[in-house]
Amino acid sequence: MKVALVKQRFLMLVLSYTAAATSIMSFSIIVLIKKITYSSIKKAAITSFYYPIEEPVEVKSQAKKTVESNPQFLIFSISENDTNSDKVINYLDADTLYISSLNGKNLKPLTPPKTRSQGWYLDADKDTIYLRIQKDSDNNGQFTEQDETAILKTKISDPAIGTEVISPEMQKKIKSIVFS
């Protein structure tokens, strides 16, 4: 249970830091996470942190602009392994995009292993999230322009690793038409 406490304390610290923010905040932090089943400490780098903040909108019943409701989740991009073998865990390594509730509970991965997140978009329904990822197509641990990208789709209300919007078969057909 120490892991949950460490994560909750860290998330509370981050939340207090971003409470006064007026736009999406992104920064890097290195944190040590203790695994429950192991007695060793594993290093990981939080390469990005997002708390989506809505812009104020005018409400007819009020004279000033207000925020109707902010999304009730946090998104983290965490690199857990030195995939490019440069002896540093950072934004150049593969990462996993995670989502959690505001209190840090229910941490769930949104992206598959051996990928790097390149951004995300929350749909107007505020429940569908589209994720742009880069795959390590050549399995060399590095991410270059030659590696394939994909768009994944998942739900905030039922978070899981996203499914590709365009299937690999359809991507091959598109490439054969465009590049022939």
N, C-alpha and C positions, 0 to 999 in steps of 0.2 A: 504494500500500500504506500510505501514511500514514494514510488514513482508518481502516483496520482497526486500526492501532496506537493511534490516538487513541481509538477506541471501546473497545478492550480496556483501555487504561489507565483510562478513565473508569469502565468497568464494574467493574474490580478495585477502584477507589477506593470505589465504592458498596458492593460486597460487603463490604469490610473495615468499612465503617460499619454495615452491617446485621447483621453476624455475631452480635452480642450481643443482638439484638432478640428479643422473646418473642412478638410478634404481627405481623400484616401491617403493613408500614410504607408510608406514603405521604407524599411531599413533593415540592416543586417545585425545579427546578434549571434554569439556563440554560446551554447548552453551544454552542460553536461547532464546526461540523463542516465540514471542508474536503472539497470534492468532488474526486474523482479526475480528472474530465475538465475541470474548470475551475480557473483559478488564483485565483479569488475565494473568500472565505469566506462561507458561508450561515448565517444565524442560525436557530436552532430552540429551542423551549422544551419541555423534558420536563415536562409538566404533572402527571404521576403516575408513580410507580414502584412496582411490587409484587413482593415475593418472598413467595410463600405459605408460611407456616410452620404445620405441623401441631401441634395440641395433643398433649401427651404422653398416651399410653394405657397402661393396665395390661397388662403381659405376664405370663402365668401363671408362667413360669419365673423371673421376677425379682421381688424384693420391692418395687422402686420403679417408678414410671412412666417410660417411655422413649418416644422418638419413633422409630417404626419406620423411616420414611424421609421426608425432605422432598422436595417436587417439585423436579425438576432443571431449572428454567427461570426466567426473569425476564420480567416484562411491563412495557412502557413505554407511556405515552400521550404522543405527541410532536406538538406543533403546529409545522408548518413554514412556514406562510404566515399573513399578517395578513388572514384572510378577512373580518373585519368592518370593515376599513378604519379602525381606531382608532389606527394607527401603533404598535401594541404587539402582539407575538406572545405570547399567554398562553392561559389555560384557556378564555377566551371564544371563541377561534377554533376552526375545525374541527381535529380531531386524527386521528391514525392510531394504533391500538393495535398494538404490535409485540410479538413474542415472540422470545426468544433463549435459547441455552444459557447456563449459568452463567458460562462464560468469555467471553461476549459475541459468540460466533460464531453464524452461521446466523440472523441477524436477519431475520424475516419479518413482513410486515403481516398483521393479522387482520381489520381493518375496511376498508371501501371509502373512497375519497376523498369529500370534502364531507359528512362525518358527524362526530359527536362521541360519544365513548364515554361511557356512563353507568354502567358497571359490568360485572362478569363473575362467573360462577359456575362452579366446577370440579365436575363431576359425581362421584359416588361411585366410578366406575371410574377416576378420576384421569387420564383421557385425553380425555374430552369436555369442551369448554369452551363455555359459553353466554355470548354477549356482548349486552348491551343497548346499542343505539345510537340516536342522534337524527339524522334526516336533515334537511338544509337543503331542505325541501320547496318553499319559495318562491324558492329561489336568490338570497337577498338577503345571504348571508354571515353572517347572525346566526341564533342558535338560540333560539327562543321556544317557549312552550307550544303554539302553533299548528302547529309542525313535527311531522311524524310520527315515531314511534319504531318500532323493529323489534327482534326477537330473532334473532341469528345463532347458528349452531352450526358448530364446527370441531373438529379433533382436535389434541391436543398432539403426538402421535407423527408427524403429517403436517400441519404447520401450513400454512394457506392462508387467503385471505380467506373469512370465514364465509358460509354460505348461510342465507337466511331460513328460519326454522322454519315460519312461516305465510306462504304465498305472497301476493303482492299481490292476486291475484284473490280468495282466501279472505278477506283483510282487507276488501275491498270488500263482499263478501257479509255478513260479520259486521256491518260498520258499517250496511249497509242494514237489517238486521234490528233491531239495537239502537237505532238513531237514527230509525226510521220511526214 
